[in-house]
Amino acid sequence: MGVSVEEFLDLVEKLPEVRMERMATWVSFKVRGKGFGYLWEETETVGVKATVEEQIALVAERPEVFEPQFTAGRFGWVVIRLDRIDYDELFELVAEAWCLTAPKTLVTAFETAHHIGG
């Protein structure tokens, strides 16, 4: 179990129209100018957008993997320790963060391509 920083970066590249911006101590990820995730390479952690309900559930279920970052409106950002999560679960959480942020047309095309949803 565990995902490297390089594997995380490869994972993010699988999402359409993602733009990465390196800052002083972190990397931000955006889709069409709106942020959905961050990477702190030094601590090997990522922060992703989630619903407040999902943030609460993830942290309550596995506090050794997840911690709350902050809430903003209906969103609760979650910090994930890369060394304590498997690739498939991380991809699901990052894809959900992307879907919460991307325009509906991009989300629909992504879900159709990956056979997600009904």
ZAFI-280460 format. One line per 8 residues: number of its first residue (from 1); their letters; for each residue x negated, z negated, y negated of N, C-alpha, C. Coordinates in steps of 0.001 Angstrom, whole numbers. Layout:
N
NUM	A	X Z Y X Z Y X Z Y  ...
% end
This chain:
118
1	MGVSVEEF	-848 0 1174 0 0 0 -893 0 -1236  -359 476 -2305 -1074 543 -3568 -1269 1981 -3997  -1237 2190 -5304 -1378 3512 -5889 -2520 3441 -6893  -3420 4404 -6835 -4528 4436 -7784 -4048 5012 -9120  -4849 4822 -10144 -4544 5404 -11450 -4469 6926 -11328  -5385 7525 -10581 -5383 8978 -10402 -4115 9452 -9707  -3685 8720 -8677 -2437 9083 -7989 -1243 8953 -8925  -1251 7922 -9762 -161 7767 -10725 -127 8946 -11686
9	LDLVEKLP	-1273 9349 -12194 -1323 10484 -13122 -841 11763 -12446  -1201 11979 -11188 -705 13139 -10440 807 13075 -10281  1316 11898 -10029 2763 11689 -9875 3496 12082 -11156  3003 11634 -12294 3661 11920 -13570 3667 13419 -13854  2610 14112 -13441 2529 15556 -13671 3590 16334 -12906  4228 15729 -11920 5284 16396 -11147 6607 16460 -11901  6700 15730 -13001 7929 15712 -13795 7853 16781 -14882  8942 17484 -15128 8925 18582 -16100 8697 18114 -17537
17	EVRMERMA	7937 18911 -18259 7734 18780 -19703 7182 17437 -20159  6386 16790 -19320 5782 15507 -19702 4560 15768 -20569  4469 15016 -21640 3308 15054 -22524 2631 13689 -22463  1319 13721 -22300 532 12502 -22208 -262 12367 -23504  -310 11141 -24044 -1077 10894 -25252 -1924 9656 -25053  -3241 9838 -25171 -4170 8710 -25017 -4278 7966 -26328  -4083 6656 -26262 -4223 5776 -27414 -5477 4927 -27182  -5655 3892 -27972 -6863 3069 -27869 -7007 2419 -26498
25	TWVSFKVR	-5953 1745 -26013 -6057 1012 -24741 -4994 1404 -23733  -4210 2417 -24024 -3163 2833 -23105 -2929 4326 -23231  -2145 4840 -22282 -1715 6235 -22282 -196 6219 -22307  392 7009 -23209 1853 7077 -23259 2322 8381 -22625  3546 8346 -22083 4151 9511 -21455 5492 9761 -22114  5686 11011 -22524 6907 11381 -23230 7471 12666 -22659  8774 12813 -22832 9449 14068 -22525 10219 14456 -23781  9902 15624 -24286 10486 16120 -25536 10439 15090 -26656
33	GKGFGYLW	9289 14435 -26781 9051 13518 -27881 9552 12099 -27696  10201 11819 -26566 10735 10475 -26316 9970 9813 -25178  9556 8568 -25411 8743 7851 -24439 9523 7294 -23268  8901 7375 -22084 9502 6785 -20883 8511 5974 -20068  7227 5991 -20458 6265 5233 -19679 4926 5077 -20375  4165 4097 -19875 2832 3794 -20389 1930 3455 -19214  653 3694 -19390 -365 3324 -18404 -1455 2547 -19110  -1823 1400 -18544 -2973 637 -18994 -4003 735 -17881
41	EETETVGV	-4959 1635 -18036 -5936 1892 -16980 -6775 663 -16652  -7144 -106 -17666 -8010 -1267 -17452 -7376 -2287 -16507  -6067 -2502 -16637 -5386 -3483 -15792 -4670 -2830 -14607  -4718 -1503 -14528 -4034 -750 -13466 -2566 -1138 -13376  -1926 -1129 -14545 -488 -1385 -14623 172 -267 -15411  1465 -89 -15130 2258 875 -15883 3525 186 -16368  4052 675 -17459 5331 206 -17968 6294 1382 -17949  7488 1162 -17434 8482 2238 -17384 9823 1755 -17907
49	KATVEEQI	10564 2697 -18445 11912 2440 -18935 12852 2276 -17740  13756 1331 -17844 14786 1097 -16823 16020 582 -17555  17099 429 -16829 18238 -254 -17425 17923 -1748 -17433  18592 -2494 -18281 18381 -3938 -18323 18710 -4550 -16960  19779 -4082 -16342 20178 -4612 -15029 19105 -4365 -13980  18518 -3162 -13994 17479 -2867 -13017 16221 -3693 -13295  15879 -3868 -14561 14736 -4703 -14926 14900 -6100 -14339  16051 -6702 -14554 16322 -8055 -14065 16236 -8108 -12543
57	ALVAERPE	16832 -7131 -11876 16834 -7109 -10405 15425 -6941 -9842  14642 -6015 -10391 13287 -5784 -9881 12418 -7030 -10029  12460 -7642 -11193 11635 -8828 -11448 12073 -9986 -10561  13378 -10156 -10384 13875 -11252 -9545 13510 -11046 -8076  13563 -9797 -7624 13304 -9486 -6216 11826 -9594 -5849  10937 -9078 -6736 9507 -9055 -6397 8651 -9312 -7643  8603 -10560 -8082 7819 -10878 -9289 6317 -10655 -9118  5847 -10524 -7891 4430 -10238 -7678 4100 -8773 -7972
65	VFEPQFTA	5116 -7927 -8072 4944 -6495 -8345 5412 -6139 -9751  6519 -6730 -10181 7178 -6369 -11437 7221 -7551 -12403  7140 -7229 -13693 7368 -8250 -14716 8088 -7579 -15887  8894 -8335 -16602 9583 -7735 -17746 8580 -7446 -18855  8753 -6315 -19507 7899 -5997 -20655 8654 -6336 -21935  9791 -5685 -22150 10655 -5989 -23284 11986 -5294 -23060  12950 -5636 -23858 14230 -4932 -23827 14462 -4318 -25198  15166 -3204 -25188 15518 -2506 -26424 16874 -1850 -26187
73	GRFGWVVI	17895 -2429 -26780 19234 -1894 -26566 19648 -2044 -25121  20023 -937 -24501 20473 -980 -23099 19340 -803 -22100  18094 -726 -22604 16951 -504 -21724 16102 -1754 -21591  15603 -1963 -20378 14688 -3055 -20095 13431 -2473 -19488  12345 -2512 -20207 11086 -1958 -19724 10450 -2909 -18716  9849 -2328 -17684 9282 -3088 -16572 7805 -2737 -16413  6968 -3752 -16266 5555 -3548 -15945 5414 -3565 -14428  4661 -2591 -13910 4451 -2459 -12467 2961 -2540 -12178
81	RLDRIDYD	2604 -3384 -11216 1208 -3488 -10773 964 -2400 -9723  94 -1449 -10052 -117 -300 -9177 -639 -682 -7799  -1419 -1733 -7706 -1996 -2104 -6406 -1003 -2788 -5481  240 -2993 -5955 1225 -3720 -5148 2496 -2918 -4885  2433 -1611 -5073 3614 -775 -4877 3211 474 -4109  4130 1023 -3325 3793 2250 -2615 4206 3465 -3451  3622 4591 -3111 3780 5817 -3883 5242 6242 -4021  5983 6229 -2917 7372 6697 -2954 8244 5847 -3874
89	ELFELVAE	8085 4522 -3811 8870 3653 -4684 8467 3863 -6145  7175 4005 -6390 6711 4241 -7756 7258 5563 -8285  7219 6606 -7465 7758 7901 -7902 9233 7768 -8264  9983 7050 -7452 11411 6860 -7725 11623 6159 -9074  10863 5115 -9345 11014 4366 -10594 10591 5194 -11807  9497 5947 -11677 9040 6787 -12786 10021 7936 -13014  10521 8535 -11936 11500 9607 -12073 12783 9094 -12734  13207 7883 -12372 14391 7298 -13013 14147 7077 -14499
97	AWCLTAPK	12955 6599 -14856 12616 6408 -16273 12662 7740 -17014  12109 8775 -16389 12134 10112 -16970 13578 10587 -17153  14413 10374 -16121 15820 10795 -16186 16599 10058 -17279  16250 8813 -17545 16900 8053 -18621 16534 8585 -19996  15481 9391 -20067 14916 9827 -21335 15095 11325 -21599  14970 12122 -20578 15011 13583 -20731 16420 14075 -21083  16499 15243 -21721 17815 15838 -21990 18556 16145 -20680  19868 16081 -20735 20687 16272 -19528 20398 17582 -18806
105	TLVTAFET	20118 18657 -19541 19846 19937 -18886 18593 19864 -18024  17553 19181 -18507 16334 19011 -17713 16589 18119 -16507  17361 17057 -16717 17668 16127 -15626 18442 16842 -14527  19438 17615 -14897 20245 18348 -13912 19379 19306 -13108  18513 20047 -13772 17627 20987 -13074 16673 20247 -12136  16128 19105 -12586 15217 18311 -11765 15943 17772 -10531  17138 17207 -10737 17909 16652 -9620 18291 17731 -8616  18635 18912 -9091 18985 20011 -8200 17761 20436 -7390
113	AHHIGG	16621 20576 -8039 15397 20982 -7370 14927 19984 -6321  15222 18697 -6553 14767 17640 -5637 15887 17082 -4764  17040 17758 -4790 18189 17355 -3969 18562 15895 -4185  18660 15513 -5462 19040 14157 -5847 20475 14184 -6329  21196 13144 -6059 22570 13048 -6549 23548 13735 -5624  24781 13836 -6092 25836 14373 -5245 26122 15755 -5591
% end
